[in-house]
């Protein structure tokens, strides 16, 4: 009887802790979003979104953050594309050409797990060293190199998890029909296509929101990004520089910039959830 009561008490405590955790996380989310809306919405305007910084923008004068918005989109799009082109063959090789459970497969997955957890500032330092060696100055290209290195582990590990959900029967059927490994890979890519787009969106969301990695490599410019070898503004850096100002209006613009960045990431998250639901339906 005591053991039954003890288990029931443990279950109630566990349930209470999970509820408290959910409340804390949800409350934190609403607090963050609410703070950004409260402090940034009064300063958000069409001029701020559609114009580049004018003279004295960072001391409260006219202008906007169009340069940072476009810079972030260019940087995130190019680096995500490169990470996808590099990450997909790696994930397929580890799951099709490498024997499952082999030391190479285990070592590679452990390596990408480690790379996944390395802070972005470390990637920035590595990319900066590469740029110095190649003679590349702080620019959009430098940022692309950094964020590509940062997002490759995200793409590889996400695809690795997706491929592991593919039924073994599908592989056996393709093998029984005499399909080559490359043809099997094409079938697998088609099967996980919705999940593949989810992985790409997750990498894009990480790329567009990173600040530490690009702090050393992209530089900053008030001009619209035109060439890949020129310094480029990004939204995270624009927020950082504006928050560093003692002028209340400039700080308010920083929260408005954060609201723009949050809205972009929210759209990405919603799209990833829609694609994930399609992936589940596809499995069923």
VOGU-3710 file (C-alpha; in Angstrom, 3 decimals, decimal comma):
1> xxxxxxxxxx> 0,000/0,000/0,000  2,805/2,371/0,892  4,569/1,696/-2,406  1,383/2,514/-4,322  0,924/5,761/-2,382  4,594/6,583/-2,912  4,296/6,102/-6,673  1,143/8,211/-6,805  2,895/10,974/-4,849  5,885/10,841/-7,198
11> xxxxxxxxxx> 3,566/11,047/-10,198  1,803/14,096/-8,748  5,116/15,800/-8,003  6,406/15,045/-11,505  3,179/16,346/-13,047  3,382/19,511/-10,952  7,009/20,097/-11,959  6,173/19,650/-15,646  3,275/22,084/-15,371  5,479/24,620/-13,602
21> xxxxxxxxxx> 8,143/24,211/-16,283  5,564/24,764/-19,014  4,218/27,865/-17,263  7,723/29,300/-16,766  8,744/28,710/-20,395  5,468/30,056/-21,799  5,584/33,023/-19,445  9,167/33,799/-20,470  8,182/33,701/-24,130  5,263/36,064/-23,614
31> xxxxxxxxxx> 7,438/38,347/-21,473  10,130/38,605/-24,157  7,671/39,146/-27,010  5,608/41,540/-24,912  8,664/43,603/-23,994  9,732/43,858/-27,635  6,220/44,866/-28,698  5,818/47,387/-25,876  9,171/49,087/-26,407  9,599/48,646/-30,146
41> xxxxxxxxxx> 6,138/49,043/-31,700  5,903/52,835/-31,079  9,148/53,323/-33,017  8,330/50,962/-35,882  7,331/52,732/-39,090  7,432/52,255/-42,819  10,279/54,762/-43,116  12,347/52,713/-40,706  11,844/49,548/-42,753  12,182/51,122/-46,196
51> xxxxxxxxxx> 15,121/53,528/-45,725  18,817/53,215/-45,019  20,428/55,127/-42,142  20,878/58,820/-42,822  23,457/61,063/-41,246  23,075/60,934/-37,477  20,729/57,942/-37,464  22,510/56,484/-34,445  22,061/59,711/-32,492  18,315/59,879/-33,083
61> xxxxxxxxxx> 17,998/61,451/-36,535  16,239/60,170/-39,660  16,805/56,927/-41,480  16,009/53,236/-41,240  17,360/49,702/-41,172  16,759/48,565/-44,746  20,492/47,932/-45,144  20,477/45,597/-42,131  17,334/43,764/-43,275  18,725/43,100/-46,757
71> xxxxxxxxxx> 22,162/42,270/-45,370  20,686/39,671/-43,015  18,560/38,138/-45,766  21,504/37,962/-48,195  23,797/36,512/-45,545  21,310/33,930/-44,262  20,141/32,885/-47,740  23,627/32,388/-49,194  25,035/30,584/-46,148  21,971/28,328/-45,811
81> xxxxxxxxxx> 22,195/27,426/-49,494  25,876/26,510/-49,170  25,285/24,595/-45,932  22,486/22,635/-47,601  24,568/21,803/-50,671  27,386/20,580/-48,419  25,266/19,004/-45,669  22,957/16,834/-47,787  25,762/14,760/-49,402  27,432/14,318/-45,994
91> xxxxxxxxxx> 24,199/13,069/-44,381  23,476/10,722/-47,283  27,019/9,351/-47,269  26,892/8,617/-43,537  23,550/6,819/-43,832  23,920/4,976/-47,143  27,578/4,459/-48,024  28,927/4,040/-44,484  28,033/0,848/-42,646  25,532/1,498/-39,897
101> xxxxxxxxxx> 27,065/1,219/-36,437  30,629/1,319/-37,736  33,315/3,309/-35,950  33,355/5,839/-38,797  29,601/6,439/-38,548  29,716/6,796/-34,758  32,747/9,085/-34,859  31,238/11,286/-37,565  27,953/11,694/-35,701  29,794/12,474/-32,471
111> xxxxxxxxxx> 31,882/15,046/-34,331  28,821/16,797/-35,727  27,183/16,737/-32,293  30,240/18,548/-30,931  30,238/21,014/-33,831  26,528/21,614/-33,255  27,218/22,736/-29,684  30,257/24,949/-30,293  29,480/28,649/-29,598  29,118/30,800/-32,685
121> xxxxxxxxxx> 31,908/33,160/-31,578  34,328/30,233/-32,020  33,162/29,832/-35,608  33,674/33,572/-36,035  37,257/33,297/-34,788  37,955/30,333/-37,098  36,426/32,093/-40,080  38,403/35,231/-39,253  41,623/33,187/-39,344  40,612/31,762/-42,722
131> xxxxxxxxxx> 39,873/35,276/-43,998  43,267/36,556/-42,844  44,986/33,614/-44,563  43,084/34,203/-47,823  43,380/37,985/-47,640  39,625/38,567/-47,326  38,530/41,662/-45,439  35,434/41,967/-43,251  32,586/41,667/-45,723  29,455/39,808/-46,753
141> xxxxxxxxxx> 31,711/37,013/-48,021  33,355/36,703/-44,611  29,949/36,463/-42,958  28,838/33,803/-45,435  31,923/31,716/-44,647  31,237/32,002/-40,913  27,535/31,203/-41,014  28,046/28,361/-43,483  30,437/26,702/-41,046  27,912/27,325/-38,270
151> xxxxxxxxxx> 24,899/25,861/-40,076  26,443/22,774/-41,715  26,196/20,726/-38,461  22,550/21,805/-38,091  21,677/20,535/-41,563  23,652/17,303/-41,201  22,296/16,325/-37,780  18,714/17,235/-38,689  18,874/15,192/-41,896  20,516/12,326/-40,024
161> xxxxxxxxxx> 17,567/12,205/-37,627  15,106/12,396/-40,518  16,800/9,588/-42,444  16,752/7,396/-39,324  12,932/7,599/-39,365  12,704/6,058/-42,847  11,288/2,509/-42,614  13,822/-0,209/-43,271  11,302/-1,863/-45,599  11,695/1,037/-48,014
171> xxxxxxxxxx> 15,431/0,435/-48,244  14,911/-3,316/-48,641  12,385/-2,788/-51,437  14,699/-0,472/-53,391  17,586/-2,921/-52,910  15,463/-5,876/-54,059  14,596/-3,998/-57,243  18,267/-3,684/-58,083  18,557/0,017/-57,319  21,999/1,508/-56,826
181> xxxxxxxxxx> 22,908/3,354/-53,661  22,519/6,668/-55,471  19,029/5,701/-56,646  18,199/4,661/-53,076  19,413/8,067/-51,884  17,083/9,803/-54,349  14,134/7,782/-53,025  15,066/8,687/-49,455  15,349/12,392/-50,287  11,899/12,293/-51,848
191> xxxxxxxxxx> 10,513/10,590/-48,737  11,926/13,186/-46,324  11,364/16,213/-48,574  9,054/18,092/-46,131  11,519/17,429/-43,320  14,367/18,581/-45,548  12,694/21,952/-45,991  12,232/22,095/-42,216  15,965/21,546/-41,725  16,726/24,311/-44,228
201> xxxxxxxxxx> 14,362/26,725/-42,454  15,902/25,901/-39,064  19,359/26,617/-40,458  18,090/29,866/-42,000  16,579/30,932/-38,669  19,863/30,280/-36,862  21,792/32,106/-39,586  19,691/35,253/-39,615  19,673/35,601/-35,833  23,348/35,061/-35,079
211> xxxxxxxxxx> 25,427/38,018/-33,895  28,563/36,636/-32,262  29,688/34,772/-35,362  29,450/37,778/-37,694  30,819/40,328/-35,243  34,377/39,787/-36,493  33,709/38,905/-40,108  30,987/41,015/-41,775  31,919/44,492/-40,636  29,139/47,080/-40,765
221> xxxxxxxxxx> 27,924/49,564/-43,356  25,081/52,050/-43,653  24,876/51,379/-47,396  22,812/48,736/-49,150  24,804/45,546/-49,793  25,810/45,556/-53,463  28,962/43,463/-53,674  30,004/40,360/-51,824  33,400/41,805/-50,836  31,965/44,879/-49,094
231> xxxxxxxxxx> 31,129/45,265/-45,378  27,469/44,517/-44,691  25,081/45,409/-41,897  22,941/42,744/-40,248  19,905/43,059/-38,006  21,558/41,530/-34,896  24,506/43,923/-35,184  22,173/46,869/-35,826  20,285/45,988/-32,644  23,556/45,682/-30,720
241> xxxxxxxxxx> 24,881/49,063/-31,863  21,593/50,865/-31,255  21,183/49,410/-27,762  24,685/50,673/-26,965  23,482/54,252/-27,466  22,466/56,318/-24,408  19,741/58,076/-26,438  16,240/56,697/-25,599  14,954/57,104/-29,178  17,836/55,072/-30,588
251> xxxxxxxxxx> 17,240/52,376/-27,967  13,574/52,320/-28,979  14,637/51,786/-32,578  16,744/48,870/-31,384  13,619/47,231/-29,969  11,799/47,988/-33,236  14,649/46,280/-35,104  14,343/43,341/-32,716  10,630/43,231/-33,512  11,401/42,975/-37,235
261> xxxxxxxxxx> 13,924/40,194/-36,623  11,519/38,361/-34,306  8,761/38,576/-36,918  11,029/37,041/-39,563  12,028/34,198/-37,230  8,372/33,676/-36,228  7,421/33,262/-39,882  10,248/30,742/-40,278  9,102/28,777/-37,218  5,502/28,675/-38,447
271> xxxxxxxxxx> 6,627/27,461/-41,863  8,784/24,756/-40,267  5,837/23,565/-38,155  3,602/23,395/-41,232  6,215/21,367/-43,090  6,755/19,122/-40,059  3,031/18,365/-39,930  3,145/17,473/-43,614  6,066/15,152/-42,882  3,997/13,341/-40,229
281> xxxx> 1,041/12,964/-42,609  3,404/11,690/-45,264  4,673/8,981/-42,898  1,134/7,927/-42,038
//
